Amino acid sequence: MPCRVVVCRDCCCGSLKVIGVDHAAQTARLRAQVPVRVSACLDVCEQANVIVVQPSAAGRAAGARPVWLGLVNDPDATEDIAAWARAGGPGVAPRPDILDLYAITPPRRRTAS
């Protein structure tokens, strides 16, 4: 199974709050390259638009973890993500250095009180 991409499209990501981004085109461009899942809020609204690149089975076997990318509001960044995911993504293909600028720390899982 190939690498998969998750795009946040809820509260802030994918909304008019992030101006100048064609969210539908961004999602379509990614879908043209790799499997895409659209998610509700990923809880990092200050980093909108958020995209998570999940490793393939081969990537997970190599020890890779999902890579969270924030502020992906530029078509060139979308192209870089699509190319990396198509090449195999985390654990399979080296992450392009330019994507280091977008890497964010995922939110911690919340525990019930």
N, C-alpha and C positions, 0 to 999 in steps of 0.2 A: 504494500500500500504506500502511495506517495506521501510526501510531506503535506500537511494541511494548514490552511491559514484561517484564523478566526478574526473577523472584523466586528468591532463594537459599533452598534448602530441603535442607540437608544437615547438616553438623557441628553448628552452633549455631543458625543460622536455621531456623525451622520445627520446632524441637525443644522438649522440656520445659525446656531450659536457660533459655529466655526465657519466664518465667511470665506468666500472665494474658493471653495472646494466643491467640485462636482462629485458628491458622495456616490451617486449611482454609477458614474463612469469609473470611479476608483474600484468599486466592488466588481463591476463587470470586467475591468482589465485584469484583476486578480483571478477572477473565475475563468478567464480565457486561458490561464496558464496552469492553475492548480485547483484542487478542491477547496472550496470556501464555505465556511459556516458563518452565518450572521448571528451574533449574540446580542442579548440585551446588555444593559450597563455592566461593564467590567470593573466599575468602582475606582476609576482613576481619571475622573472628569477633567482634572487640571492638565492632563496630558492628551486631550482629544486632538485628533483621531487616533485611537489605539488599534493596533494590529498585533496579533500574537501568531508567531510562526511555530507550529507544533512539529516535533520531529516525527519522521516516518518510523516504522518498526525497526529498520536498520539503524536509524539515528538513535533511537532509544536503546537498542542493543549496544551501541557504542558509548552509552552514558549521557547522551544529550538530553537537555531539558528544554521546555518551551522558551522561546525568546520573545519578550514583550518589547514592542516598539511604540513610542508615543510621539505626538506632534507630527504625525505622518500626513502633512497637508500639502505636499508638493508632488506633482506627477512624476518627477524624476525619482523620488524616494519610492513611490509605488512601483515603478519599473525595476528599481534595484531589488526590492523585496520579491517581486514576481520572478525575476531571473534567479535569485538565490534559492527560492523555494523550488522552482523548476529544476535546478541543478541538484536538488536533494535536501537542501535546508540543514538544520542543526544536526551535527554529528556526521553528516555525509559530505557536505560541501563547506569550504571555509566561508565564514560570514564576511561579506565585503566591508572593508574598513569604514566606508562612508556610513554604514548602518550603525556603527558605534555611536554616532551622534544622536541616534533615535532610541537607543537602548534605555529602557526604564526598569525599575524594580517593581515586580508585581505586588499588588496589595496582599497583606497577610490574610489568611482565612480567619474569619471571625468565629469566635467560639460562643456558644450559648452561655448566658450568665445564670 
